[in-house]
Amino acid sequence: MKEQNDVVLYNRIKERDKKALELLYDKYERILYSLIYRLTNSSDIAEEAVQEVFIKLWRGKEFTAMKKEVFIMAVYDYKKHRD
């Protein structure tokens, strides 16, 4: 049921529902931040990367189930281009 709720929220975001974005943010922000912080050991990078994920989500970027390796590569790519 959890995945279904996420799909509903994602579809609402595609319809420009700000409350749905807030709900998804509240649900996943800490998890994403913790993962990125552990990978980069930088609170600044973790905060910026999390913000970027939700900005892209709001702007309509398609997100599919990403494998862990793809996500890790994206974080390191973000860090490399930020430095």
Accessible surface in RSA format (square Angstrom, percent):
REM  Atomic radii and reference values for relative SASA: ProtOr
REM  Chains: A
REM  Algorithm: Lee & Richards
REM  Probe-radius: 1.40
REM  Slices: 20
REM RES _ NUM      All-atoms   Total-Side   Main-Chain    Non-polar    All polar
REM                ABS   REL    ABS   REL    ABS   REL    ABS   REL    ABS   REL
RES MET A   1   180.33  93.4 132.03  87.4  48.30 115.0 124.49 105.8  55.84  74.0
RES LYS A   2   123.67  60.3 117.17  71.9   6.50  15.5  70.48  63.4  53.19  56.7
RES GLU A   3   140.86  80.9 139.22 105.3   1.64   3.9  52.45 101.5  88.41  72.2
RES GLN A   4    97.93  54.8  94.22  68.9   3.71   8.8  33.16  70.6  64.77  49.1
RES ASN A   5    72.17  49.8  70.66  68.3   1.50   3.6  14.06  33.8  58.11  56.2
RES ASP A   6    28.22  19.8  26.85  26.7   1.37   3.2  18.41  43.3   9.81   9.8
RES VAL A   7    75.95  50.0  74.05  67.0   1.90   4.6  75.84  65.9   0.11   0.3
RES VAL A   8    65.96  43.4  64.47  58.4   1.49   3.6  65.88  57.2   0.08   0.2
RES LEU A   9    17.88  10.0  17.88  12.8   0.00   0.0  17.88  12.6   0.00   0.0
RES TYR A  10    38.82  18.1  38.82  22.1   0.00   0.0  37.96  28.5   0.86   1.1
RES ASN A  11    62.18  42.9  61.19  59.1   0.99   2.4  19.89  47.9  42.29  40.9
RES ARG A  12    77.73  32.6  77.43  39.5   0.30   0.7  32.36  44.2  45.38  27.5
RES ILE A  13     1.14   0.7   0.78   0.6   0.37   0.9   0.78   0.6   0.37   1.0
RES LYS A  14   104.68  51.1  76.28  46.8  28.40  67.6  45.63  41.1  59.05  62.9
RES GLU A  15   137.63  79.0 109.58  82.9  28.05  66.8  44.74  86.5  92.89  75.8
RES ARG A  16   129.53  54.4 112.99  57.6  16.53  39.4  60.62  82.8  68.91  41.8
RES ASP A  17    42.64  29.9  35.28  35.1   7.36  17.4  18.36  43.2  24.28  24.2
RES LYS A  18   143.06  69.8 138.92  85.2   4.15   9.9  81.37  73.2  61.70  65.7
RES LYS A  19   118.09  57.6 114.51  70.3   3.58   8.5  72.01  64.8  46.09  49.1
RES ALA A  20     0.00   0.0   0.00   0.0   0.00   0.0   0.00   0.0   0.00   0.0
RES LEU A  21    34.44  19.2  34.44  24.6   0.00   0.0  34.44  24.2   0.00   0.0
RES GLU A  22    90.79  52.1  87.84  66.5   2.94   7.0  35.53  68.7  55.25  45.1
RES LEU A  23    70.75  39.4  67.07  48.0   3.68   9.2  67.09  47.1   3.66   9.8
RES LEU A  24    16.68   9.3  16.68  11.9   0.00   0.0  16.68  11.7   0.00   0.0
RES TYR A  25    81.52  38.1  81.52  46.4   0.00   0.0  53.25  40.0  28.26  34.8
RES ASP A  26   107.45  75.3  78.96  78.6  28.48  67.4  30.04  70.7  77.41  77.2
RES LYS A  27    73.45  35.8  50.54  31.0  22.91  54.5  52.79  47.5  20.65  22.0
RES TYR A  28    51.72  24.1  51.72  29.4   0.00   0.0  44.64  33.5   7.08   8.7
RES GLU A  29    32.39  18.6  32.39  24.5   0.00   0.0   3.33   6.4  29.06  23.7
RES ARG A  30   142.36  59.8 141.76  72.3   0.61   1.4  73.97 101.1  68.39  41.4
RES ILE A  31   105.66  60.1 100.86  75.1   4.80  11.6 105.11  75.7   0.55   1.5
RES LEU A  32    31.47  17.5  31.40  22.5   0.07   0.2  31.47  22.1   0.00   0.0
RES TYR A  33    34.56  16.1  34.56  19.7   0.00   0.0  19.76  14.8  14.80  18.2
RES SER A  34    45.25  38.2  41.29  55.1   3.96   9.1  23.03  49.0  22.22  31.1
RES LEU A  35    47.68  26.6  47.68  34.1   0.00   0.0  47.68  33.5   0.00   0.0
RES ILE A  36     0.00   0.0   0.00   0.0   0.00   0.0   0.00   0.0   0.00   0.0
RES TYR A  37    85.37  39.9  85.24  48.5   0.13   0.3  47.95  36.0  37.42  46.1
RES ARG A  38   177.22  74.4 145.01  73.9  32.21  76.7  72.20  98.7 105.01  63.6
RES LEU A  39    43.35  24.1  27.89  20.0  15.46  38.9  30.06  21.1  13.29  35.8
RES THR A  40    10.23   7.3   0.00   0.0  10.23  24.4   1.50   2.0   8.73  13.2
RES ASN A  41   118.16  81.5  98.71  95.4  19.45  46.8  25.70  61.9  92.45  89.4
RES SER A  42    28.62  24.2  23.24  31.0   5.37  12.4  18.59  39.6  10.03  14.0
RES SER A  43    49.04  41.4  44.86  59.9   4.19   9.6  16.23  34.6  32.82  46.0
RES ASP A  44    82.90  58.1  80.72  80.3   2.18   5.1   9.91  23.3  72.99  72.8
RES ILE A  45     6.42   3.7   6.42   4.8   0.00   0.0   6.42   4.6   0.00   0.0
RES ALA A  46     0.00   0.0   0.00   0.0   0.00   0.0   0.00   0.0   0.00   0.0
RES GLU A  47    88.29  50.7  84.74  64.1   3.55   8.5  24.20  46.8  64.10  52.3
RES GLU A  48    66.03  37.9  62.84  47.5   3.19   7.6  27.62  53.4  38.40  31.4
RES ALA A  49     7.91   7.3   6.08   9.4   1.84   4.2   7.21  10.2   0.70   1.9
RES VAL A  50     3.46   2.3   3.46   3.1   0.00   0.0   3.46   3.0   0.00   0.0
RES GLN A  51   100.81  56.4  97.65  71.4   3.16   7.5  25.50  54.3  75.31  57.1
RES GLU A  52    59.15  34.0  58.92  44.6   0.23   0.6  14.46  28.0  44.69  36.5
RES VAL A  53    37.42  24.6  36.15  32.7   1.27   3.1  37.37  32.5   0.05   0.1
RES PHE A  54    15.52   7.8  14.74   9.1   0.78   2.0  15.25   9.2   0.26   0.8
RES ILE A  55    71.18  40.5  67.90  50.6   3.28   7.9  71.00  51.1   0.18   0.5
RES LYS A  56    85.38  41.7  85.38  52.4   0.00   0.0  32.33  29.1  53.05  56.5
RES LEU A  57    11.83   6.6   9.50   6.8   2.33   5.9   9.50   6.7   2.33   6.3
RES TRP A  58    49.81  20.0  48.93  23.7   0.88   2.1  32.13  17.1  17.68  28.7
RES ARG A  59   171.11  71.8 138.35  70.5  32.77  78.0  42.36  57.9 128.75  78.0
RES GLY A  60    43.61  53.8   0.00   N/A  43.61  53.8  24.52  67.3  19.08  42.7
RES LYS A  61   109.71  53.5 107.62  66.0   2.09   5.0  52.70  47.4  57.01  60.7
RES GLU A  62   124.68  71.6  96.81  73.2  27.87  66.4  56.04 108.4  68.64  56.0
RES PHE A  63    68.82  34.4  49.86  30.9  18.96  49.3  51.64  31.3  17.18  49.2
RES THR A  64   108.23  77.0  91.08  92.3  17.15  40.9  74.91 100.6  33.31  50.4
RES ALA A  65   109.66 100.8  69.22 106.8  40.44  92.0  81.57 114.9  28.09  74.4
RES MET A  66    90.95  47.1  56.21  37.2  34.74  82.7  41.70  35.5  49.25  65.2
RES LYS A  67   150.31  73.3 142.81  87.6   7.50  17.9  93.23  83.9  57.08  60.8
RES LYS A  68   141.30  68.9 127.93  78.5  13.37  31.8  77.78  70.0  63.52  67.7
RES GLU A  69   109.42  62.8 107.47  81.3   1.95   4.6  60.37 116.8  49.05  40.0
RES VAL A  70    69.28  45.6  68.02  61.6   1.26   3.0  68.02  59.1   1.26   3.4
RES PHE A  71    22.96  11.5  22.96  14.2   0.00   0.0  22.96  13.9   0.00   0.0
RES ILE A  72    38.13  21.7  38.13  28.4   0.00   0.0  38.13  27.5   0.00   0.0
RES MET A  73   124.16  64.3 119.07  78.8   5.09  12.1  83.47  71.0  40.68  53.9
RES ALA A  74    51.19  47.1  39.37  60.7  11.82  26.9  46.20  65.1   4.99  13.2
RES VAL A  75     6.00   4.0   4.28   3.9   1.72   4.1   5.97   5.2   0.03   0.1
RES TYR A  76   102.39  47.8  98.95  56.3   3.44   9.0  73.30  55.1  29.10  35.9
RES ASP A  77    69.86  48.9  65.62  65.3   4.24  10.0  19.46  45.8  50.40  50.3
RES TYR A  78    59.63  27.8  52.52  29.9   7.11  18.5  50.22  37.7   9.41  11.6
RES LYS A  79    63.41  30.9  63.41  38.9   0.00   0.0  25.96  23.4  37.45  39.9
RES LYS A  80   143.72  70.1 126.94  77.9  16.78  40.0  80.75  72.7  62.97  67.1
RES HIS A  81   132.80  72.6 101.62  70.6  31.18  79.8  76.55  78.9  56.24  65.4
RES ARG A  82   103.40  43.4  69.88  35.6  33.52  79.8  27.22  37.2  76.18  46.2
RES ASP A  83   124.80  87.4  63.98  63.7  60.83 143.8  62.62 147.4  62.18  62.0
END  Absolute sums over single chains surface
CHAIN  1 A     6162.3       5411.5        750.8       3391.5       2770.8
END  Absolute sums over all chains
TOTAL          6162.3       5411.5        750.8       3391.5       2770.8
